[in-house]
Amino acid sequence: MKKFSLFGALLLSACVTINIYFPAAAAEKAADEIIKDIQNAAPAKPEPKSALDADHAELYRWIDVAVGTFISNAEAAEADLSIDSAEIRQLRASMEKRFAALQPNYAAGYIGIKSDGFLTVREGANVPLKERNQVTKLVAAENKDRQSLYQAIANANGHPEWLEQIKSTFAARWISNAQAGWWVQSSNGSWKQK
């Protein structure tokens, strides 16, 4: 009986449960990086230097090393989100190129960012007649690329089931990264100008 319980204990200790969770913080960071690249945003401002003296900085470095000792690399790697594949690079390039044509339409209020992160022609009647078809095509192409980008990110990370979470994360980040003067839709459906 003792052998059996020892064997059972060894068997149980050998079982490892790996929780695959959606890395929300990594997704937000990736979304911000992609959006800022597309919008040709200025590089992030350097963070102000810490007022910590050298002793405190050394203490925090040792704490970081100690924590890193107990957390395996596999656990740390789970929080990463890959945004580099041939398909993702191609979609980003397409969106970066299109942004120059979209920007004046954002500024004029002709298009806006819906609460789901996709674009819409907001003021279709106000768009000059000769430009309406072009604006509609730009919005459709951008929305198609956004949907493809979200799927490509989910696929690149081996989790196609993350599509809706990636889409939701990007929606919030598109609105957050909207430039002053652009129109964005809130979750209740109302529009406001940033």
Residue, then its C-alpha position, 0 to 999 in steps of 0.5 A: m500500500k505504501k508503494f502505491s501511495l508513493f507512486g500516486a504522489l509521484l504521479l500527481s507531482a509529475c502532472v503539470t497544469i499549464n494555464i494558457y491565458f490571454p496576455a491582456a497587458a502584452a496585447e495593449k502594448a502590441a496594439d499601441e506599438i502597431i497603432k503608433d507605427i501606422q499613425n507615424a506617431a512621434p517616438a515615446k518621450p523618455e521617462p523622467k529619471s527616478a529620484l532613487d538613490a544608488d542604494h535603493a536602485e541596487l536593492y530593487r535590482w536584487i529584488d528583481v533577481a530574487v523574484g526572477t529566480f522563482i519565476s521560470n522563463a516559461e511563465a515569463a514568456e507566456a505574457d508575450l504576444s508576437i506581432d511579427s510575421a510576414e502577414i502582419r508586416q504586410l498588413r501593417a505596411s498596407m495600413e501605414k500607406r493608407f493612413a495618409a489618405l485617411q488622415p484628412n478624412y479623420a480631421a474633416g470629421y467624415i470618418g470616425i472610429k466606432s466603439d468596436g475599433f472599426l471605421t465608419v463614414r460618419e458624415g456621408a452627406n458632408v463628404p464632397l460628392k466626388e470624394r464619397n466613393q473614395v472615402t467609402k473604399l478607404v474605410a472598407a479597405e482599412n476595416k478589412d485590413r484591421q480584421s485580417l490583422y487581428q486574425a493574423i496576430a491570433n494565428a501568429n501566437g498559436h491561439p486563433e481563439w484569441l481573435e475576439q479578445i485581440k479585437s476588443t483590445f485593439a478597439a480600446r487602443w484605437i480610440s485611446n490613440a485617436q488624435a485631437g479632433w477625430w471623432v470616436q464612438s463611446s460604448n453607448g453609441s454616442w459620438k464625441q470629438k477628441 
